[in-house]
């Protein structure tokens, strides 16, 4: 298994796992490698250092009784990771009403349907009309890859 550090044209970085370098190149050429954040297929490979397991060097570098785990500071968590967590939360806690978003939002607002968290697609004109009616709407760009399982 080959693990590669990748970057899309929008400067989002992510990791890809491939059977071989040839497998990566083949998928890249067919447009199958896409950024999990924005679905951009203009992806390039970043340089990465090989990972070498040297238990003797690790034993020398770590004091005895230390399991090697370092506490993760809030600074270490990137905005990209936080965004993907937020996307996963939205997907897990909302009903996808698709193109019926504006209609369903109005039905809930006017008491014709039970209120619940929904997501879907609406044109900018639909969003503006909903807001003018006093219906709160938040536009969020969800990656197209969110239609399937997010890893």
N, C-alpha and C positions, 0 to 999 in steps of 0.2 A: 504494500500500500504506500503510495506516495502522497504526502501532505504538502500542499503548496500554499504560500501566502500570495493572495491575489488582490488586485485593486481595479475598480471600474473607472470609467471616464469621469465620474463625479467625485473621485477621490475617496470612495468608501473602501475600506479594506476588509477582507474576509478570508477564510480558510477554505480550501477545497481538497477533497480526498479523491485520488484517482488510482487506478490499478497500475499505471505506469506513465512515463512521460508521453509515450505515444498515445495513450488513452486520453490524456489531457489535451494534446494537440488536436486529436480527432474531434473531441467534443467542442473545443474552442472554434475550430473551423466550421462546424455545423451549427454554431450559434446556440449550443446547449448549455454553455457556462454563462450564468447570469448572476448579477449582484443580488443577494437576498434582500437588500434594503430597497433598491430602486428598480430592479429587474433589467438593468443596463447590461448589454452583452458585449460592449467594448471593454474587454477585460485583459489585463496584462499581469504577467507573473512578476512578483517582487523578488529581489535577491534574498536568499535565506541561507543561514549557516547550517551545515549538517549537524545533526544531533548525535553526539557520541556519548554512549553510556560508559562512564569510567567510575566504577564503584570505589576504587582506591582513592581517586581524587576527591570524590564526594565525602568519603570518610575523613580525609584530611581537612576538608573545608568546613565540616560541620562539627560543632562541639558534641560530645557524647550526650545521649539522652534527648537530643533534638531530632524530631522526625522529619525535618526539612520543610515543613509547611510554614509559609510566611503569612502573617495576617494581611488581609487585603484591605487597603485603605480606600476610602471613598474616591480619592483622586485617581486610583488605578482603574476605576470603572469608566469606560469611555461613553461618550454621548451616543455613539452608534449602538452599543449594547443596551443602553437604557431605552433607546427608541424601539429596538426590536422587542424588548420586554413589554413596552407599552402596546405595541402592535399585537403581540400575543394576548395580552390582557383584553384588549378591545375585541379581538376575534373570539375569545373564549366566553365573554360576558355580554354579547349582543346577538340579536337575531338579524340575519342577513335578509333584507326584504328586496334587495336588488333594485330594479328600475322603479319599483313602487314606493320608493323612499318618501317622496313629497306627499303622495296620497296617504300613506300610512301615518306619517307625522301629523298631518291635518286631522285624520280620524282620531288619533289619540288626543290631540289638543282640544278638539271639540267634544270629547267624551263619547265618541262613537265606537271606540276600541279601548281596551285596557292598556294603560301606560306600561311601557317596558323599554328597555334599551335596544335601539335598533341601529343598523348601519345599512347603507345602500349607496346607490348612485343618483346624483341629482345634477342638473345643469346649473351653471352660475345664475341663470335667471330664476330657476326654481328656488335656489337657496335664498336669493334676495327677496322673492315673494314670500317665502316662509318667514323670514326675519321681519318683513313688514307687517305680517299678521301676528307678530309677537311670539313666534315659535323659534326657540333657540336651536341653532344649527351650527355644528362645528365641522368644517371641511378638513379631513385628514387624508393625506396621500398614503394609501396602503400599497405595498409592493404587490405586483401581479402574482408573484410567487406565493402570496398568502392564501391563494385559492386552494393550495395543497398544504400538507403539513410543513410547518416551519421547523427547521433544525437549529 
